[in-house]
Amino acid sequence: MQITVSGHHVDVTDSLRDHAKSKLRKVASHFSEVVAINVTLILGNAKNHTTEINTTYHGKDVAVRVEGTDMYAAITQGRDKLHRILADLKGAEKAARKDKPIPSEHLEPRVEDGAQSAARIA
């Protein structure tokens, strides 16, 4: 799993980088198909902190954007939001699978050979 942390108008300190990587490793442990996550930390006007998280899951681009007054809280909220989106995608893919097991009440009854069934009755 590759996690890239970059900053826009903000210096990314080691503690910010470590915080982002530790939070996003949890997402990687639940969704092994995610290969890379890109995190951009943005400091806007009036000390508005924004976290953008981008990744690809099964060929679909997933982007999350969270704004807040604290950069650490924005990273954590972004991780939670990304986790919810990936869980929804995983559930939708699982529901759309064509190889679902068929419940036993929908199976056709087995047709047995007459001689075998007569032997079982007797």
URQUIHU-V950377 format. One record per pair of residues at least 12 apart in sequence whose ideal C-beta (glycine too) atoms are under 10 Angstrom apart, sorted by the first residue. I is the first residue (numbers start at 1). J is the second residue. If there is no record, write none. Layout:
i: (I:I)
j: (J:J)
//
This chain:
i: (1:1:1:1:1:1:1:1:1:1:1:1:2:2:2:2:2:2:3:3:3:3:3:3:3:3:3:3:3:3:3:3:3:3:4:4:4:4:4:4:4:4:4:5:5:5:5:5:5:5:5:5:5:5:5:5:5:6:6:6:6:6:6:7:7:7:7:7:7:8:8:8:8:8:8:8:9:9:9:9:9:9:10:10:10:10:10:10:10:10:11:11:12:12:12:12:13:13:15:16:16:16:16:16:17:17:19:19:19:19:19:20:20:20:20:20:20:20:20:20:20:20:21:21:21:22:22:23:23:23:23:23:23:23:23:23:23:23:24:24:24:24:24:24:24:24:24:25:25:26:26:26:27:27:27:27:27:27:27:27:28:30:30:30:30:31:31:31:31:31:31:31:31:31:33:33:33:33:33:33:33:33:34:34:34:34:34:34:34:35:35:35:36:36:36:37:37:37:37:37:37:37:38:38:38:38:38:38:39:39:39:39:39:39:39:39:39:39:40:40:40:40:41:41:41:41:42:42:42:42:43:44:46:47:47:47:48:48:48:48:49:49:49:49:49:49:49:49:49:49:50:50:50:50:50:50:50:51:51:51:51:51:51:51:51:51:51:51:51:51:51:51:52:52:52:52:52:52:53:53:53:53:53:53:53:53:54:55:55:55:57:57:57:57:57:57:58:58:58:58:60:60:60:60:62:62:62:62:62:63:63:64:64:64:64:64:64:64:64:64:64:65:65:66:66:66:66:66)
j: (21:24:25:27:28:29:31:32:34:35:36:37:28:34:35:36:37:38:17:20:21:22:23:24:25:27:28:34:36:37:38:39:53:55:17:20:21:36:37:38:39:40:54:17:18:19:20:21:24:37:38:39:40:41:51:53:75:38:39:40:41:42:52:39:40:41:42:43:71:40:41:42:43:44:50:52:41:42:43:44:45:50:40:41:42:43:44:49:50:71:41:43:39:40:41:71:41:71:72:39:41:71:72:75:39:41:71:72:75:76:79:37:39:41:51:53:71:72:75:76:78:79:37:39:75:75:79:39:53:72:75:76:77:78:79:80:82:83:37:39:53:55:75:78:79:82:83:37:79:79:80:83:53:55:79:80:82:83:86:87:55:83:86:87:90:55:57:58:82:83:86:87:89:90:55:56:57:58:59:86:89:90:55:56:57:58:62:82:86:55:56:57:54:55:56:53:54:55:56:62:79:82:52:53:54:55:56:63:51:52:53:54:55:64:75:78:79:82:52:53:54:65:71:74:75:78:65:67:71:74:71:67:69:69:70:71:67:68:69:74:66:67:68:69:70:71:72:73:74:75:65:66:67:68:71:74:78:64:65:66:67:68:71:72:73:74:75:76:77:78:79:81:64:65:66:67:74:78:65:66:75:78:79:81:82:85:82:82:85:86:82:85:86:89:90:93:86:89:90:93:85:86:89:93:81:82:85:86:89:82:85:77:78:79:80:81:82:83:84:85:86:78:81:78:79:80:81:82)
//
